[in-house]
């Protein structure tokens, strides 16, 4: 989120980019071991505590998994508005494309991945997440990625088997405005799937398809256009309140 963070600070916003639990440690065993069994619930809980210590309700900007977390926090009445950048699927949302099913099947080949930690795979990331970057920039972005809790992937992509309904969003409790930005070339969370989420928010949602963008739209060459679109939407929302 570095590009967005710096851009919005330059525009006069006070910005915070808290790391998820155990994600502030660089690639090492020291990071991997604590991640085993870590849940999205932990990330939500930590972010809620962070938000509660701010002096006013923030505008939450969440990318991918961050979109799920932003919605769950907004359902607690703790957000002024939320911006979802290719926000991930959550409980009750089914995939709409073959590519999403391929991604799910890839995870299924990893054994009992929910009991371990998954390392990023360059081929998968290049195909599903970094497909709009050239090879050099793909490697540059990939080198910033680290391991993730297998349980997090299970809760996110295999919600139908999650008896805790970890990613279930109480849409009816979200009273703040919602902006959903969906990259037209995002193969992980395509617009057809993002739209299913947008429909759950009804009239509170502005749904925008970013033509020519992929999953990591805040890293892609024309990321500034997306940042400016989000800024203008935020300013318009503030004028309306």
Secondary structure in CASP SS format (residue, H / E / C, confidence):
PFRMAT SS
TARGET T0000
AUTHOR 0000-0000-0000
METHOD secondary structure of the structure
MODEL  1
X C 1.00
X H 1.00
X H 1.00
X H 1.00
X H 1.00
X H 1.00
X H 1.00
X H 1.00
X H 1.00
X H 1.00
X C 1.00
X C 1.00
X C 1.00
X C 1.00
X C 1.00
X C 1.00
X C 1.00
X C 1.00
X C 1.00
X C 1.00
X C 1.00
X C 1.00
X C 1.00
X C 1.00
X C 1.00
X C 1.00
X C 1.00
X C 1.00
X H 1.00
X H 1.00
X H 1.00
X H 1.00
X H 1.00
X H 1.00
X H 1.00
X C 1.00
X C 1.00
X C 1.00
X C 1.00
X H 1.00
X H 1.00
X H 1.00
X H 1.00
X H 1.00
X H 1.00
X H 1.00
X H 1.00
X H 1.00
X H 1.00
X H 1.00
X H 1.00
X H 1.00
X C 1.00
X C 1.00
X C 1.00
X C 1.00
X C 1.00
X E 1.00
X E 1.00
X E 1.00
X E 1.00
X E 1.00
X E 1.00
X C 1.00
X H 1.00
X H 1.00
X H 1.00
X H 1.00
X H 1.00
X H 1.00
X H 1.00
X H 1.00
X H 1.00
X H 1.00
X C 1.00
X C 1.00
X C 1.00
X C 1.00
X E 1.00
X E 1.00
X E 1.00
X E 1.00
X E 1.00
X E 1.00
X E 1.00
X C 1.00
X C 1.00
X C 1.00
X C 1.00
X C 1.00
X C 1.00
X C 1.00
X C 1.00
X C 1.00
X C 1.00
X C 1.00
X C 1.00
X H 1.00
X H 1.00
X H 1.00
X H 1.00
X H 1.00
X H 1.00
X H 1.00
X H 1.00
X H 1.00
X H 1.00
X H 1.00
X C 1.00
X C 1.00
X C 1.00
X C 1.00
X H 1.00
X H 1.00
X H 1.00
X C 1.00
X E 1.00
X E 1.00
X C 1.00
X C 1.00
X C 1.00
X H 1.00
X H 1.00
X H 1.00
X H 1.00
X H 1.00
X H 1.00
X H 1.00
X C 1.00
X C 1.00
X C 1.00
X C 1.00
X C 1.00
X C 1.00
X H 1.00
X H 1.00
X H 1.00
X H 1.00
X H 1.00
X H 1.00
X H 1.00
X H 1.00
X C 1.00
X C 1.00
X C 1.00
X C 1.00
X C 1.00
X E 1.00
X E 1.00
X H 1.00
X H 1.00
X H 1.00
X H 1.00
X H 1.00
X H 1.00
X H 1.00
X H 1.00
X C 1.00
X H 1.00
X H 1.00
X H 1.00
X C 1.00
X C 1.00
X C 1.00
X C 1.00
X C 1.00
X C 1.00
X C 1.00
X C 1.00
X C 1.00
X H 1.00
X H 1.00
X H 1.00
X C 1.00
X C 1.00
X C 1.00
X E 1.00
X E 1.00
X E 1.00
X E 1.00
X E 1.00
X E 1.00
X E 1.00
X C 1.00
X C 1.00
X C 1.00
X C 1.00
X C 1.00
X C 1.00
X C 1.00
X H 1.00
X H 1.00
X H 1.00
X H 1.00
X H 1.00
X H 1.00
X H 1.00
X H 1.00
X H 1.00
X H 1.00
X H 1.00
X H 1.00
X H 1.00
X H 1.00
X E 1.00
X E 1.00
X E 1.00
X E 1.00
X E 1.00
X E 1.00
X C 1.00
X C 1.00
X C 1.00
X C 1.00
X C 1.00
X C 1.00
X C 1.00
X C 1.00
X C 1.00
X C 1.00
X C 1.00
X C 1.00
X H 1.00
X H 1.00
X H 1.00
X H 1.00
X H 1.00
X H 1.00
X H 1.00
X H 1.00
X H 1.00
X H 1.00
X H 1.00
X H 1.00
X H 1.00
X H 1.00
X H 1.00
X H 1.00
X H 1.00
X H 1.00
X C 1.00
END
